[in-house]
Amino acid sequence: MAINITGLSYTYANRAAPALRDVTLDFRPGEVTLVVGRSGSGKTTLIRCINGLIPHSYKNGTLHGEIRCFDQSTAGLSLAQLARRVGTVMQDPDKQIVASRVLNEIAFGLENIGLPRERIVARVHEVARQLRIEHLLDRDTHTLSGGEQQKVVIAATLAMQPRALLLDEPLASLDLPSARTALALFRRLADEGIAVVLVEHRVAEALRVAPERCVALHDGSVAFDGDTAGFRAWLDARHKTQDDGASPVSRPASSVNSASLLSFYDVHFAYPGASGEQLGGVSFDVREGDVIALMGPNGAGKSTLCKMAIGLLRPARGRVIVAGEDAARLTVAQLARKVGYVFQNPAAMLFANTLREELSFGPRNVGMPEDRMREAIADALETVGLSHLSLDQSPFGLSFGQQKRVAVAGVLAMQPRVLILDEPTAGLDDGAAEDLLCRLLRAARGPQAIVMVTHDLALARRFANRVVLMAGGRIVADGPPRDTLENDEAMRRAGLIAAEPLASG
């Protein structure tokens, strides 16, 4: 047995309810085990317990039960010792990247264990080839898109050649071809004898690797544990129940005659040292009433474009107009009153010790009066479905999905006219992501327009009135979902149609 878990329970410090409740599981060499569950069901906590982050990094919680890794109790192993046996790819790639250059990042762990230089170089290039990221090796890590960062983290983990591999939502930021490449590699690693534990919300895609075993967690307990056939039947039964109770979504109508809230005019941009432009002449409007799905392959320039709207980046050429004003003449604080940006990873936004401090920071910085700020915070928490939380608790004790909602609430509390969501489904299961978007669309004081950077076709079809497809720093299609998503050539260029089927080699 690679990993044996017996009677595992864990409660985070300052939280009353346990995150895991009496979990008993085995993970075997040569098998892929798919682990699923709603946001907050305990999946990430399970990963942290196996790789030693609990209790080494998450202190003062209450831990019961035993974990054995290759027949040795993890209780007596350090984080470094566990890392030699178990490789982990976490939800947030920012937390794992330590080097300024991609090649050095992939080589970092190998250097720490004293591997000879020639073996390090060979192994770095081998995993880069497997993940098709050789072209990124000389890039600075801070210039990478979220999806590119995720590939680099996967490569750095695989370079260590672990005996077990823990993957916490590895597909969240990846376009379809990249996701299929990664899944094929995970399948091959399992076939070569590695125990692969795949925690994933993109369940339909993950099932393509034919996992030997599927586990579903609910409220910290094991709700299903069995083979793929049984899991599909279990899923079908649950989906039928959920569909019977689902309320329809009213998608926004065309906004062609509405007022423009955000406009890009021939925007060009290149990162310092990059071989080409990240944006090569982008022009489009975000109008009142729009729900735009901004889609394209990793590195297409989607996040770079969105950062222009909030002043984190400035165009080399072209203009960005926000609510009728040139963004170049506005400070970041002034722009934040008009355009709110929710980063893909909540860790990039959360910093305060309590929810009260966290949610007050933005409104206070934009000069909102205290009485209006309290009302705005209450409205924001209600909108994201977290009004039951105490404002005195720490955001860092929440699940990744709850942290994501807190990050959205922090932006909503500033009451921007345009809300930009970078990968809104990352860290949220399908139901939670759809619930969040439904709440945003129905909120009485919600944003007047939403731009969501996503790879999720179902989300785009259900919620967007426009789909903007990007590739190579340019817009290749812009129109209603029924037109844009049926344009096979544009979809292929935007990384939404895989060029080849999933393979095991």
C-alpha positions in Angstrom: 0.0 0.0 0.0 1.4 3.5 -0.9 -0.8 5.5 1.6 -3.0 4.0 4.3 -5.3 6.3 6.2 -7.2 5.0 9.3 -9.8 6.9 11.4 -8.5 10.4 10.3 -10.3 13.4 11.8 -9.1 17.0 11.8 -10.4 20.3 13.2 -8.7 23.5 12.4 -7.8 25.9 15.2 -10.6 28.3 16.1 -13.2 26.3 14.1 -15.9 24.3 15.8 -16.8 21.8 13.1 -14.2 19.2 12.0 -12.9 19.4 8.4 -12.4 15.6 8.3 -14.5 13.0 10.2 -13.2 9.5 10.7 -11.8 9.0 7.2 -10.4 5.6 6.3 -8.9 5.2 2.8 -6.1 3.4 1.0 -4.2 4.6 -2.1 -2.4 1.9 -4.1 0.7 2.0 -6.3 -0.1 1.9 -10.0 -3.6 3.4 -9.6 -5.3 6.7 -10.2 -7.7 7.6 -7.4 -10.1 10.4 -8.3 -11.3 12.4 -5.2 -14.3 14.7 -5.6 -16.6 16.7 -3.4 -18.3 20.1 -3.0 -16.1 23.1 -1.9 -15.4 22.7 1.8 -16.0 19.0 1.8 -12.4 18.3 3.1 -10.5 17.4 0.0 -7.7 19.9 0.4 -7.5 19.1 4.2 -7.0 15.4 3.3 -4.1 16.4 1.0 -2.5 18.5 3.7 -2.7 15.7 6.2 -1.0 13.2 3.8 1.8 15.6 2.8 2.5 16.8 6.4 1.4 20.4 6.0 -1.0 19.3 8.8 0.3 19.4 11.5 3.7 20.9 10.6 2.4 24.2 9.0 -1.2 24.3 10.2 -0.7 24.3 13.9 -2.9 24.1 17.0 -5.6 22.1 15.2 -6.9 18.8 16.6 -5.7 15.7 14.7 -6.8 12.1 15.3 -6.1 8.9 13.4 -3.0 7.5 11.6 -1.5 7.9 8.2 1.1 5.5 6.9 3.2 6.2 3.8 4.9 3.2 2.3 4.4 1.3 5.6 5.9 4.1 7.7 3.9 6.4 10.0 4.0 10.0 8.8 3.9 11.2 12.5 7.7 10.7 12.8 8.6 12.2 9.4 9.6 15.8 8.6 8.1 17.8 5.7 11.4 17.2 3.8 11.3 13.5 4.4 7.7 13.3 3.3 8.4 15.4 0.2 10.9 12.7 -1.0 8.1 10.1 -0.9 5.0 12.2 -1.8 4.9 15.0 -4.4 2.2 17.6 -4.1 0.7 20.0 -6.7 -1.4 22.5 -4.7 -4.4 24.5 -5.9 -2.5 27.8 -5.8 0.7 27.7 -7.9 1.8 31.0 -6.5 2.5 29.3 -3.1 4.8 26.8 -4.7 6.9 28.9 -7.0 10.1 30.2 -5.4 12.5 30.9 -8.3 12.5 33.9 -10.6 13.2 31.7 -13.8 11.2 28.7 -14.9 14.3 26.4 -15.5 15.5 27.2 -11.9 12.1 26.6 -10.5 11.9 23.1 -12.0 15.5 22.4 -10.9 15.0 23.7 -7.3 14.0 20.5 -5.6 16.7 18.5 -7.5 19.4 20.9 -6.4 18.2 20.6 -2.8 18.7 16.8 -2.8 22.2 17.2 -4.3 21.7 15.7 -7.7 24.6 16.1 -10.1 24.2 19.1 -12.5 24.0 17.0 -15.7 21.2 14.8 -14.2 19.3 17.9 -13.1 19.5 19.5 -16.6 18.4 16.2 -18.2 15.5 15.7 -15.9 14.3 19.3 -16.2 14.3 19.1 -20.0 12.5 15.7 -19.9 9.6 16.9 -17.8 9.4 20.1 -19.8 9.1 18.0 -22.9 6.4 15.8 -21.4 4.3 18.8 -20.5 5.2 20.7 -23.7 6.6 23.7 -21.9 10.2 23.8 -23.3 9.4 27.2 -24.7 8.9 28.5 -21.1 12.2 27.4 -19.7 13.9 30.8 -20.1 10.9 32.8 -19.0 10.6 34.8 -15.7 8.1 33.1 -13.5 6.3 36.4 -12.7 5.4 36.8 -16.4 3.6 33.5 -16.7 -0.2 33.2 -16.9 -2.0 31.2 -14.2 -2.2 28.1 -16.5 1.5 28.4 -17.4 2.4 28.6 -13.7 0.4 25.5 -13.0 2.3 23.6 -15.7 5.6 24.7 -14.2 4.6 23.5 -10.7 3.5 20.2 -12.1 6.9 19.9 -13.9 8.8 20.7 -10.7 6.9 18.1 -8.7 7.4 15.4 -11.4 11.1 16.2 -11.6 11.5 14.9 -8.1 10.2 11.5 -9.2 7.9 10.9 -6.2 6.5 7.4 -5.4 3.1 9.0 -4.8 1.6 12.1 -6.4 -1.1 14.3 -4.8 -2.8 16.6 -7.3 -5.1 19.2 -5.8 -7.1 20.6 -8.8 -4.2 20.5 -11.3 -6.6 21.2 -14.2 -8.2 24.4 -12.7 -6.2 26.8 -14.8 -5.4 24.7 -17.8 -7.0 25.0 -21.3 -8.4 21.8 -22.8 -5.3 20.6 -24.8 -3.0 21.3 -21.8 -5.4 19.5 -19.4 -5.5 16.5 -21.7 -1.7 16.5 -21.9 -1.4 16.6 -18.1 -4.0 13.9 -17.6 -2.3 11.6 -20.1 1.0 12.1 -18.2 -0.7 11.3 -14.9 -2.2 8.1 -16.4 1.2 7.0 -17.7 2.9 7.7 -14.3 0.3 5.5 -12.6 0.8 2.8 -15.2 4.5 2.9 -14.3 3.7 2.2 -10.6 3.2 5.6 -9.0 0.1 6.1 -6.7 -1.7 9.1 -8.2 -4.4 10.9 -6.1 -6.3 13.3 -8.3 -8.5 15.9 -6.5 -10.5 17.6 -9.3 -13.7 19.5 -9.9 -13.5 19.0 -13.6 -14.9 15.5 -13.1 -16.0 14.7 -16.6 -12.5 15.5 -17.9 -10.8 13.7 -15.1 -12.8 10.5 -15.7 -11.1 10.3 -19.1 -8.0 8.8 -17.4 -10.1 5.8 -16.3 -9.3 6.0 -12.6 -9.2 2.6 -10.9 -11.0 4.2 -7.9 -13.2 7.1 -7.1 -13.8 8.7 -3.7 -16.4 11.4 -2.9 -16.2 13.4 0.3 -19.2 15.2 1.8 -19.0 17.3 5.0 -15.6 15.8 5.8 -16.7 12.2 5.5 -16.4 9.5 2.8 -19.8 9.5 0.9 -18.7 7.1 -1.9 -15.7 4.8 -2.4 -15.7 2.4 -5.3 -14.9 1.8 -9.0 -15.7 4.2 -11.9 -18.9 2.4 -13.0 -20.4 2.7 -9.6 -19.2 6.3 -9.3 -20.9 7.3 -12.6 -24.2 5.7 -11.3 -23.8 7.6 -8.0 -23.2 10.9 -9.9 -26.2 10.4 -12.2 -28.5 9.9 -9.2 -27.2 13.0 -7.5 -27.4 15.2 -10.7 -31.0 14.1 -11.3 -31.9 15.3 -7.8 -30.1 18.6 -8.2 -31.5 19.2 -11.7 -35.1 18.6 -10.4 -34.6 21.4 -7.9 -32.6 23.9 -10.0 -34.0 27.2 -10.9 -33.5 28.6 -14.4 -31.0 31.3 -15.1 -32.1 34.4 -17.0 -29.2 35.2 -19.4 -28.6 38.9 -20.2 -29.8 40.1 -23.6 -27.6 41.7 -26.2 -26.0 44.9 -24.8 -25.1 46.5 -28.2 -27.0 49.6 -27.4 -26.1 49.9 -23.8 -23.6 52.4 -22.3 -19.9 51.4 -22.5 -18.4 50.8 -19.0 -14.9 49.6 -20.1 -13.3 49.9 -23.5 -10.0 48.7 -24.9 -8.7 50.5 -28.0 -5.8 48.8 -30.0 -4.0 47.8 -26.8 -0.5 46.5 -27.1 1.7 45.1 -24.4 4.9 43.1 -24.0 6.6 41.9 -20.8 10.2 43.0 -20.4 12.5 40.4 -21.9 9.7 38.5 -23.7 10.3 37.5 -27.3 7.0 38.9 -28.5 3.9 40.9 -27.6 1.5 39.5 -25.0 -1.2 41.7 -26.5 -1.1 42.6 -30.1 -3.8 45.2 -30.8 -6.9 44.3 -28.7 -10.1 46.3 -29.1 -13.5 45.6 -27.5 -16.2 47.1 -25.2 -17.7 45.9 -22.0 -21.3 47.4 -21.9 -23.9 47.7 -19.2 -25.7 44.4 -18.8 -22.8 42.3 -20.3 -21.8 39.0 -18.9 -18.7 38.2 -21.0 -16.8 34.9 -21.0 -13.2 35.7 -22.0 -11.7 32.5 -23.2 -8.5 31.3 -24.8 -5.4 29.1 -24.3 -3.0 29.5 -21.5 -0.7 32.5 -22.3 -3.2 34.1 -24.7 -3.2 37.4 -22.8 -6.5 37.2 -21.0 -5.3 38.0 -17.5 -2.8 40.6 -18.9 -5.7 42.4 -20.6 -7.8 42.4 -17.4 -5.0 43.8 -15.4 -5.0 46.8 -17.7 -8.5 47.6 -16.6 -7.4 48.1 -12.9 -4.1 49.8 -13.6 -1.8 47.0 -12.5 -0.4 47.1 -16.1 -0.4 49.9 -18.6 -0.5 49.6 -22.3 2.6 50.1 -24.4 0.3 51.4 -27.1 -3.4 52.0 -27.2 -5.9 53.2 -24.6 -8.1 51.8 -21.9 -11.2 53.8 -21.2 -13.1 53.2 -17.9 -16.5 54.8 -17.5 -15.6 57.5 -20.0 -12.2 58.3 -18.5 -8.7 57.4 -19.7 -7.3 54.8 -17.3 -3.8 56.2 -17.8 -4.9 59.4 -16.0 -6.4 57.5 -13.0 -4.7 55.9 -10.0 -5.2 52.3 -9.0 -7.5 53.4 -6.1 -9.6 55.5 -8.5 -9.9 52.6 -10.9 -10.9 50.3 -8.1 -14.1 52.3 -7.6 -15.2 51.5 -11.1 -13.6 48.0 -11.9 -13.2 45.2 -9.4 -10.8 42.3 -10.1 -10.9 39.0 -8.3 -7.7 37.1 -8.8 -7.7 33.4 -9.7 -6.0 32.5 -6.4 -7.6 34.0 -3.3 -4.2 33.8 -1.5 -3.1 36.7 -3.8 -5.8 38.9 -2.2 -6.3 37.8 1.4 -4.0 39.2 4.1 -5.9 40.2 7.2 -6.3 38.4 10.5 -10.1 38.7 10.5 -12.9 38.9 7.9 -13.9 42.3 9.3 -10.4 43.7 8.5 -10.3 41.9 5.2 -13.6 43.2 3.9 -13.2 46.7 5.3 -9.8 47.3 3.6 -11.0 48.0 0.1 -14.0 50.2 0.9 -12.0 52.2 3.4 -9.2 52.8 0.8 -11.7 54.1 -1.7 -13.1 56.5 0.9 -16.4 54.9 1.7 -18.1 56.2 4.8 -18.2 53.8 7.8 -22.0 53.4 7.9 -22.2 52.8 4.1 -19.2 50.4 4.4 -20.9 48.2 7.0 -23.9 48.0 4.8 -21.8 47.2 1.7 -20.0 44.4 3.6 -23.2 42.9 4.7 -24.6 43.0 1.2 -21.4 41.5 -0.2 -21.4 38.6 2.2 -25.1 37.9 1.5 -24.4 38.0 -2.2 -21.7 35.3 -2.0 -23.6 33.2 0.5 -21.3 33.7 3.5 -23.5 35.9 5.7 -23.5 33.1 8.3 -19.7 33.6 9.0 -18.5 35.6 12.0 -16.5 38.7 11.0 -14.1 38.0 13.8 -12.8 34.7 12.3 -9.7 34.4 10.2 -10.1 34.0 6.4 -7.2 31.6 6.5 -9.1 28.9 8.4 -11.7 28.7 5.6 -11.6 26.2 2.7 -10.2 27.3 -0.6 -13.7 27.7 -2.0 -14.8 29.8 0.9 -11.7 31.9 0.6 -12.6 32.4 -3.1 -16.0 33.7 -2.1 -14.4 36.0 0.6 -12.2 37.5 -2.1 -15.2 38.1 -4.3 -17.0 39.7 -1.3 -14.0 42.0 -0.7 -14.2 43.3 -4.2 -18.0 43.6 -4.2 -17.9 45.6 -1.0 -16.2 48.4 -3.0 -19.4 48.4 -5.2 -17.6 48.5 -8.6 -19.6 48.9 -11.8 -17.6 46.1 -13.6 -16.6 42.9 -11.9 -13.8 40.8 -13.5 -13.5 37.2 -12.3 -10.3 35.4 -13.2 -11.1 31.7 -13.4 -14.2 31.8 -11.2 -14.5 28.0 -11.1 -11.0 27.4 -9.7 -11.5 26.0 -6.2 -15.3 25.7 -6.7 -17.2 22.7 -7.8 -19.8 23.1 -10.6 -22.7 23.7 -8.3 -20.8 26.2 -6.1 -19.6 28.1 -9.2 -23.0 28.3 -10.7 -24.5 29.3 -7.4 -22.1 32.2 -7.1 -22.8 33.5 -10.6 -26.6 33.2 -10.0 -26.2 35.2 -6.8 -24.1 37.9 -8.6 -26.7 38.2 -11.4 -29.6 38.4 -9.0 -28.0 40.8 -6.5 -29.9 44.1 -6.2 -26.7 46.1 -5.7 -24.5 43.9 -7.8 -22.1 44.9 -10.7 -23.6 46.3 -13.9 -21.3 44.0 -16.0 -19.3 40.9 -15.4 -16.2 39.6 -17.3 -15.2 36.1 -16.4 -11.9 34.6 -17.6 -12.7 30.9 -17.9 -12.1 27.6 -19.7 -15.5 26.3 -18.7 -17.7 25.9 -21.7 -20.8 25.0 -19.7 -20.4 28.1 -17.6 -20.1 30.3 -20.8 -23.2 28.7 -22.4 -25.3 29.1 -19.3 -24.4 32.6 -18.1 -22.7 34.7 -20.8 -24.4 36.9 -23.4 -21.1 37.3 -25.2 -18.1 35.1 -25.6 -14.7 36.7 -26.5 -12.1 34.2 -27.8 -8.4 35.2 -27.6 -5.3 33.5 -29.1 -1.8 34.8 -29.4 -2.7 38.2 -27.8 -5.5 38.9 -30.2 -9.3 38.5 -30.4 -10.3 35.8 -32.8 -14.0 35.9 -32.2 -16.6 37.9 -30.3 -20.3 37.3 -30.3 -23.2 35.4 -28.7 -22.3 31.9 -27.3 -24.4 30.1 -29.9 -22.3 31.7 -32.7 -18.9 31.9 -31.2 -18.8 28.4 -29.5 -19.8 26.8 -32.8 -16.9 28.3 -34.7 -14.6 25.3 -34.8 -11.6 27.1 -36.2 -11.8 30.0 -33.6 -12.4 27.4 -30.8 -9.4 25.4 -31.9 -7.2 28.5 -31.9 -8.6 29.5 -28.5 -7.6 26.1 -27.0 -11.2 25.0 -26.4 -11.1 22.1 -28.8 -8.4 19.6 -28.2 -6.3 18.9 -31.3 -5.9 15.2 -30.3 -7.7 12.7 -28.0 -6.4 11.8 -24.6 -3.7 9.2 -24.9 -1.7 7.2 -22.3 1.7 7.8 -23.8 
